[in-house]
């Protein structure tokens, strides 16, 4: 009996954040929290606009883009809205590590050859290992400095229906049959 209650409580605790996220993402009102922050707006045709959210109303939102240009986008033309966060240092470091190690290994393998008359001689495999190590170190440092892609948080998704915005399916209309 106790394990059933525990299972039900666990199920609700897992489902609650997902349900809350869907309600928040479906609400046009959720975009208001991004006032003055950088957002990305995806149009119905797939084109996107990036800028600082200046103003939002029931019918449109306006962005200030780089260079001071103001863009007004109709609510009907918006498919998704994302809040843009800072660049991911971890993602940049990981990408730099992989790219640096791969290119360093290639350069190390191509650039070395055994030499009998040399004081220090490396085989191609040793050259690849040394190049991969140095390339990974340099790539990681560059990746941390440059950063990865911007972190994005979904604020609005037209595909998710919110009860607050589209409650007409709950209210009977003149055309809908009633049970008398």
TIBARO-810960 format. One record per residue (C-alpha): z, y, x. Coordinates in pm, whole numbers, plus 32768, in hexadecimal, padded with zeros to 4 digits. Layout:
<atoms>
ZYX...
</atoms>
This chain:
<atoms>
800080008000805880EE81197F1780A381D77E4680FA80A37EF0824F80897EBD828581FB7D4C822A81E07D19831880BB7DCE843381737CFD83F582AA7BBD83F481DC7C128542813A7C7485DF82867B23857A83197A5C85EB81E97B0A873A81B67A7C87F082E8791D87728298793687E7813079C28937819D78AB8964829D77A3891C8194783A8A1780A178538B1F81B276F08AE0822E76638B0080D077038C50808976438D9280C377998E3980CB77F58D74820676FF8E4A82CB77E28F7B829A78CF8EF083A277C08F2D84A777AE90A684687761914E85B677289002866A75EC8F5C86EB75448E7485EF74048DAB85D8734B8DAA848B72508C95844271488CF5834170B78C0482406F7A8BED831270408B83844870248CD284FF71718D53858372078EAA85C473298EF186AE73FE9028869F754A90C6865075A890B984E075BC921E846775D791FB82ED75CB90F081E075A291118068755A90207F4D73E190497F7C73AF907880F474419096824E73E89180836973E6913B84DE73DB9220860872FB9176870672EA91AF887C7256930788B372F7939B877A71F39327867D728892E68522720191BE845F724E918A82ED722D9024826F722C8FC4810073288EC18088720A8DF67FF1715D8DE28147728E8D59820172AD8BE1823873D08BD9833274B68CCC83E5756E8C76852776828D3585D976248D408749773D8D0A883F774D8D2489B676788C4E8A9676FC8AF38ADC776D8AE18C49779D89698C2E763989378BB075AF8A128CC67678895A8DCE760388098D4E749688738D4374B189098EA1755387CB8F24743F86ED8E9C731E87CD8F0573B68816905B740286A990A672A98635903B71E8873C90F972CE871E9229729985A69234712085D29221711B86D993337209860B940A713684D093E76FEC8581942A706D86619541710E855A961C7080844A96F7711D836F9800710283F699627151832A9A9C715084539B8D7238852B9AB473B085499AE973F4852E99727305846398A0730D841C972A7251831A966171A28384952172BE82F0945273C683AE951872F884EB94FA72E084BA9383745A8488936874A585BF943773A2868C9378742D86159228758F8675928E752F87CF930B7442880991E7754D87A290EB764988929185755789B8918974D28964902D763089528F9A76908AA5902C75508B458FAB757F8A9D8E5676E08B248E34766F8C838E9175418C848DAB75DE8BBA8C9175418AD68B9374C18B1A8A3675858BF9894676898B4A8871762B8B65870277038B4C85C976518B1A847D76BA8C28838575B78BF9827274C78AE7821073E68B1380E273C3899A80C67537896E8078758B89D37F1376CF8A917EDE77858A8C7D9277D08BFF7DB576658C647DE775B68B6D7D0376A18B177BE7758E8B257ADE757689AA7ADA76DD89A27A5676A38A98793B75D78A2A780D74AA8B0177BF73EB8B35767B72F18A2976E773F389227741745A8824763A75BF883175C0768C8716753576F9877F73D9
</atoms>
